[in-house]
């Protein structure tokens, strides 16, 4: 409650009252996905599992309001679930004998960009999509479905969350759990980033660094009854007393044009958990690194356009906070994994793309008493944006 009161008080102090929206912009998307996966071998035998498949849907509907030169806001509803694993997923599976699917508040934010600072600074208050809140190159540290909750100061991003040319700076304070107690400290995340975006000889680039500091994780207790207790499941431990994440990150991307209609991009991320065994007894100092590298050709933004993407990912056990990294590798693990993904996208008609993505992952460190399963996963998507 103290955190909520702080946000409300800050909004009131900035004069966010008696405003009338001047411009409403509706947006949304509907994605239907067929997903097939199996592991080979299983965690307990040297035989393939029977393949499993499911059909999933994701729906997001939002509105942004441009109220005046200094003030905008937005909100978004999305499919989802209350389970802890749904922090990094907005999918819902076709199951439950045609029962209706749940909608949740996915975004709700105020964006104050004072003209006294030439509208170069955004003060975000509330819950907003991670890619529009921070500088996000790919999903090594933060999954694309994540929405931060807290306060963010941005320099070098526009009101839509896109990076401008030149210097970019981000600072954020985000609430993980709330305790109304004088003896228990609430867990939170502090994040800072700096980057530079520019262009040289028709080659665009963005390079930067960031630092994510998680505090009071010993008080973060999450019980997820929807996650089965099997050797293939990684969930957030019930007690974080001996775990810590102080994540330093380097990231970048470089791109250009192969032809007038065919762009290319090379991107990468490196993360290192500077928290050590000396401070947190469960950390292994030799297992704190993660990196990702990939290449994209095409962008599939116009009818008939296509895009191809390939990347390799390696995440050691204690490198990144496991609840927030990419969720699609879950059947093997969220951390302690290595493998690759390849994907293709094609714009079939205006505002609609179809695509396929193949994943192959296994564990970096396999259990001495179990086999090391390899995840084979195929996703087929149809996505409509409006």
LINTA-V506751 format. One record per residue. SS is DSSP state (~ for helix, > for strand, _ for the rest). NEAR is the number of other ideal C-beta (glycine too) atoms within 8 Angstrom. D_LAST is the distance of its C-alpha to the last C-alpha in whole Angstrom. Layout:
{{SS | NEAR | D_LAST} {SS | NEAR | D_LAST}}
This chain:
{{_ | 6 | 36} {~ | 7 | 38} {~ | 9 | 35} {~ | 8 | 33} {~ | 8 | 35} {~ | 8 | 35} {~ | 11 | 32} {~ | 8 | 32} {~ | 8 | 35} {~ | 10 | 33} {~ | 10 | 31} {~ | 9 | 33} {~ | 6 | 36} {_ | 8 | 33} {_ | 5 | 33} {_ | 9 | 29} {_ | 5 | 30} {_ | 3 | 30} {_ | 8 | 27} {_ | 5 | 25} {_ | 8 | 21} {_ | 7 | 21} {> | 6 | 17} {> | 7 | 14} {> | 8 | 11} {> | 7 | 8} {> | 10 | 6} {> | 10 | 5} {> | 11 | 6} {> | 9 | 9} {> | 11 | 12} {> | 9 | 15} {> | 13 | 18} {> | 9 | 21} {> | 12 | 24} {> | 9 | 28} {> | 12 | 30} {> | 10 | 34} {> | 15 | 36} {> | 9 | 40} {_ | 11 | 42} {_ | 11 | 42} {_ | 11 | 43} {_ | 6 | 46} {_ | 6 | 47} {_ | 4 | 47} {_ | 6 | 45} {_ | 8 | 41} {_ | 9 | 39} {_ | 5 | 38} {_ | 7 | 34} {> | 8 | 32} {> | 8 | 28} {> | 9 | 25} {> | 10 | 22} {> | 11 | 20} {> | 13 | 16} {> | 13 | 14} {> | 12 | 11} {> | 12 | 10} {> | 10 | 9} {> | 13 | 10} {> | 11 | 12} {> | 11 | 14} {> | 12 | 16} {> | 10 | 19} {> | 10 | 22} {> | 7 | 24} {_ | 5 | 25} {_ | 8 | 26} {> | 12 | 24} {> | 11 | 20} {> | 10 | 19} {> | 13 | 16} {> | 10 | 16} {> | 13 | 14} {> | 10 | 14} {> | 12 | 14} {> | 13 | 17} {_ | 12 | 20} {_ | 9 | 24} {_ | 4 | 27} {_ | 9 | 28} {~ | 11 | 29} {~ | 13 | 28} {~ | 10 | 24} {~ | 8 | 24} {~ | 12 | 23} {_ | 11 | 21} {_ | 11 | 18} {_ | 9 | 18} {> | 12 | 20} {> | 7 | 22} {_ | 7 | 23} {_ | 5 | 26} {_ | 4 | 28} {_ | 4 | 29} {_ | 3 | 26} {_ | 5 | 26} {_ | 3 | 22} {_ | 8 | 21} {_ | 8 | 21} {> | 8 | 18} {> | 8 | 19} {> | 8 | 19} {> | 13 | 17} {> | 13 | 17} {> | 8 | 19} {> | 12 | 21} {> | 11 | 23} {> | 12 | 23} {> | 11 | 26} {_ | 14 | 27} {_ | 8 | 30} {~ | 8 | 31} {~ | 4 | 34} {~ | 8 | 33} {_ | 5 | 31} {_ | 9 | 28} {_ | 7 | 28} {> | 10 | 28} {> | 12 | 26} {> | 12 | 27} {> | 13 | 25} {> | 10 | 26} {> | 10 | 24} {> | 10 | 22} {> | 14 | 19} {> | 11 | 17} {~ | 13 | 20} {~ | 8 | 19} {~ | 9 | 18} {~ | 13 | 22} {_ | 13 | 24} {_ | 12 | 24} {_ | 8 | 23} {_ | 10 | 24} {_ | 9 | 24} {_ | 9 | 24} {_ | 14 | 28} {_ | 13 | 28} {_ | 10 | 25} {_ | 12 | 23} {_ | 9 | 19} {_ | 8 | 18} {_ | 11 | 21} {> | 10 | 20} {> | 12 | 24} {> | 7 | 25} {> | 10 | 28} {> | 11 | 28} {> | 15 | 27} {> | 12 | 29} {> | 13 | 27} {> | 11 | 29} {_ | 12 | 27} {> | 12 | 23} {_ | 6 | 21} {_ | 8 | 19} {_ | 6 | 16} {_ | 10 | 18} {_ | 7 | 19} {> | 9 | 22} {_ | 9 | 24} {_ | 5 | 27} {> | 8 | 30} {> | 8 | 31} {> | 17 | 29} {> | 11 | 30} {> | 17 | 29} {> | 9 | 31} {> | 15 | 30} {> | 10 | 32} {> | 12 | 30} {> | 10 | 31} {_ | 10 | 32} {_ | 8 | 34} {_ | 9 | 36} {_ | 8 | 39} {_ | 5 | 41} {_ | 5 | 44} {_ | 2 | 47} {_ | 3 | 48} {_ | 6 | 45} {_ | 7 | 42} {_ | 12 | 39} {_ | 13 | 37} {> | 12 | 35} {> | 13 | 33} {> | 10 | 34} {> | 13 | 32} {> | 9 | 33} {> | 14 | 31} {> | 10 | 32} {> | 15 | 31} {> | 9 | 31} {> | 12 | 29} {> | 9 | 30} {> | 7 | 31} {> | 5 | 34} {_ | 3 | 34} {_ | 6 | 31} {> | 9 | 30} {> | 10 | 28} {> | 12 | 29} {> | 13 | 28} {> | 7 | 31} {> | 13 | 32} {> | 10 | 33} {> | 14 | 33} {> | 11 | 35} {> | 13 | 34} {> | 10 | 36} {> | 13 | 36} {> | 9 | 39} {_ | 9 | 41} {~ | 12 | 39} {~ | 7 | 42} {~ | 12 | 41} {_ | 11 | 38} {_ | 6 | 38} {_ | 9 | 36} {_ | 6 | 36} {_ | 10 | 34} {_ | 5 | 35} {_ | 6 | 33} {_ | 10 | 34} {_ | 4 | 37} {_ | 4 | 40} {_ | 6 | 40} {_ | 7 | 41} {_ | 9 | 38} {_ | 8 | 36} {_ | 8 | 35} {_ | 9 | 35} {_ | 10 | 35} {_ | 6 | 39} {_ | 6 | 40} {_ | 6 | 42} {_ | 12 | 42} {_ | 5 | 45} {_ | 7 | 46} {_ | 11 | 42} {_ | 11 | 41} {_ | 12 | 38} {> | 11 | 39} {> | 16 | 36} {> | 11 | 37} {> | 14 | 34} {> | 9 | 34} {> | 15 | 31} {> | 11 | 30} {> | 11 | 28} {> | 10 | 29} {> | 10 | 27} {> | 9 | 27} {> | 8 | 27} {> | 7 | 29} {> | 5 | 28} {_ | 4 | 26} {_ | 5 | 23} {> | 9 | 24} {> | 10 | 24} {> | 11 | 26} {> | 10 | 26} {> | 10 | 28} {> | 15 | 28} {> | 12 | 30} {> | 15 | 31} {> | 10 | 34} {> | 15 | 35} {> | 11 | 38} {> | 15 | 39} {_ | 8 | 42} {_ | 11 | 43} {_ | 9 | 46} {_ | 8 | 49} {_ | 3 | 51} {_ | 7 | 49} {_ | 10 | 47} {_ | 5 | 49} {_ | 6 | 47} {_ | 16 | 45} {_ | 8 | 47} {_ | 7 | 47} {_ | 4 | 47} {_ | 12 | 43} {_ | 14 | 41} {> | 11 | 39} {> | 16 | 36} {> | 11 | 34} {> | 13 | 31} {> | 9 | 31} {> | 12 | 28} {> | 10 | 27} {> | 11 | 24} {> | 11 | 24} {> | 11 | 21} {_ | 7 | 18} {_ | 12 | 16} {_ | 5 | 13} {_ | 7 | 14} {_ | 7 | 15} {_ | 5 | 18} {_ | 12 | 18} {> | 10 | 19} {> | 12 | 20} {> | 10 | 23} {> | 13 | 24} {> | 10 | 27} {> | 12 | 28} {> | 10 | 32} {> | 16 | 32} {> | 11 | 35} {> | 14 | 35} {_ | 12 | 39} {_ | 9 | 39} {_ | 12 | 40} {_ | 14 | 37} {_ | 14 | 34} {_ | 10 | 33} {_ | 9 | 32} {_ | 10 | 30} {_ | 11 | 27} {_ | 16 | 27} {_ | 11 | 25} {_ | 11 | 25} {_ | 7 | 25} {_ | 14 | 29} {_ | 9 | 30} {_ | 8 | 32} {_ | 14 | 34} {_ | 11 | 34} {_ | 12 | 32} {_ | 14 | 35} {_ | 11 | 38} {> | 15 | 36} {> | 10 | 36} {> | 14 | 34} {> | 10 | 31} {> | 12 | 28} {> | 9 | 26} {> | 11 | 23} {> | 11 | 21} {> | 12 | 18} {> | 11 | 17} {> | 14 | 14} {> | 7 | 15} {> | 6 | 13} {_ | 5 | 10} {_ | 6 | 7} {> | 11 | 9} {> | 11 | 12} {> | 11 | 15} {> | 12 | 18} {> | 10 | 21} {> | 11 | 23} {> | 11 | 26} {> | 14 | 28} {> | 11 | 32} {> | 13 | 34} {> | 12 | 37} {> | 11 | 39} {_ | 9 | 41} {_ | 6 | 44} {_ | 8 | 44} {_ | 7 | 47} {_ | 4 | 50} {_ | 3 | 51} {_ | 9 | 47} {_ | 10 | 46} {_ | 8 | 43} {_ | 13 | 40} {> | 12 | 37} {> | 14 | 34} {> | 11 | 32} {> | 12 | 28} {> | 11 | 26} {> | 12 | 22} {> | 10 | 20} {> | 12 | 16} {> | 10 | 14} {> | 11 | 10} {> | 9 | 7} {> | 8 | 4} {_ | 6 | 0}}
